[in-house]
Amino acid sequence: MKLEFLFIPTSDLQASLSLYRDGLGFTEAWREGDSTVALAIPGTGVQLMLDSHDANAPVGPVYIVDSVDAFHTTRPKALAVVQEPSEIPGGFQAVYKDPGGSTIYVMDQSTEQNTP
């Protein structure tokens, strides 16, 4: 399990980009369409993922695992299921709440095509 992203939903992607990229100096790492942008956080290996698909989604860490299904089956029972494993571009994702109510996203990249 590796912390890969801090997921930040936004209702205004351009304003969020202006703050994090232009104001705070984060570097744009990649984009997915017109609604998701990842920014490298200086001094870390973690990226900030800005996403405008659902501005009301909870902020939370995104952990990468080898298999979401395997993690889901063996996860600590203290993690309450918010969203069962479901397919996303490049893999699968599940969403949980920890005992304190914080949201945790777990994803894999099991269907991502590696191109030479």
C-alpha positions in Angstrom: 0.0 0.0 0.0 1.5 3.3 -1.1 0.1 6.8 -0.6 0.0 8.2 -4.2 -2.4 11.1 -4.2 -4.3 13.5 -2.0 -7.7 13.7 -3.7 -9.2 17.2 -3.8 -12.6 17.6 -5.4 -13.4 21.1 -6.8 -16.3 22.9 -8.3 -13.9 25.2 -10.2 -10.9 23.4 -11.7 -9.4 26.5 -13.2 -9.5 28.4 -9.9 -8.0 25.5 -8.1 -5.3 25.2 -10.7 -4.6 28.9 -10.3 -4.1 28.4 -6.6 -2.1 25.3 -6.4 -0.1 25.6 -9.7 0.3 29.3 -10.1 0.1 30.5 -6.5 1.8 27.7 -4.6 4.1 26.5 -7.4 3.0 22.9 -7.7 4.0 21.4 -11.0 1.4 19.8 -13.3 2.1 16.1 -13.7 -0.7 14.8 -15.9 -4.3 15.4 -17.0 -7.3 13.2 -17.6 -9.7 15.0 -19.9 -11.0 18.4 -18.9 -11.9 17.4 -15.3 -8.9 15.9 -13.6 -5.4 17.3 -13.1 -2.6 15.9 -10.9 0.0 18.2 -9.5 3.4 17.2 -8.0 3.7 18.5 -4.4 7.2 19.9 -4.0 9.4 17.9 -1.7 7.3 14.7 -1.8 6.5 11.8 -4.0 2.7 12.4 -3.5 0.6 14.2 -6.0 -2.4 16.4 -5.5 -5.3 15.2 -7.7 -7.8 18.0 -8.5 -11.1 16.6 -9.8 -14.3 18.3 -10.9 -16.4 15.2 -11.5 -18.1 15.5 -8.1 -17.3 18.6 -6.1 -19.1 17.2 -3.1 -17.0 14.1 -2.9 -14.9 13.9 0.3 -11.3 14.9 0.4 -9.0 12.1 1.2 -5.8 10.1 0.6 -5.6 7.7 -2.4 -3.6 4.6 -1.7 -2.3 2.4 -4.6 -2.4 -1.4 -4.0 -1.7 -4.3 -6.3 -5.3 -5.5 -6.3 -8.3 -3.6 -4.9 -10.3 -6.9 -4.8 -7.6 -8.6 -2.7 -7.3 -5.5 -0.4 -11.1 -5.4 -0.1 -11.3 -9.0 0.9 -8.5 -8.7 3.6 -9.0 -5.1 4.7 -9.2 -4.3 8.4 -12.8 -4.6 9.5 -12.5 -1.2 11.0 -12.7 0.3 7.5 -16.4 0.8 6.7 -17.2 0.3 3.0 -18.6 3.4 1.3 -18.2 2.1 -2.2 -17.5 -1.5 -3.2 -14.7 -2.1 -5.7 -15.7 -0.6 -9.1 -13.9 -0.1 -12.4 -12.2 3.2 -13.1 -10.0 4.2 -16.0 -6.9 2.0 -15.7 -8.0 -0.2 -12.9 -10.3 -0.4 -9.9 -11.2 1.7 -6.9 -13.0 1.2 -3.5 -13.8 3.9 -0.9 -13.8 3.4 2.8 -14.3 5.4 6.0 -11.9 5.0 8.9 -13.3 4.8 12.5 -12.9 8.6 12.9 -15.0 9.2 9.7 -12.2 10.1 7.3 -12.5 8.9 3.7 -9.8 6.6 2.3 -9.6 5.8 -1.4 -7.9 2.6 -2.5 -7.1 2.0 -6.2 -5.1 -0.2 -8.4 -3.9 0.2 -12.0 -4.5 -3.4 -13.0 -6.0 -2.7 -16.4 -3.7 0.1 -17.4 -2.1 -0.6 -20.7 1.7 -0.3 -20.7 2.9 1.1 -24.1 6.5 1.1 -25.1 
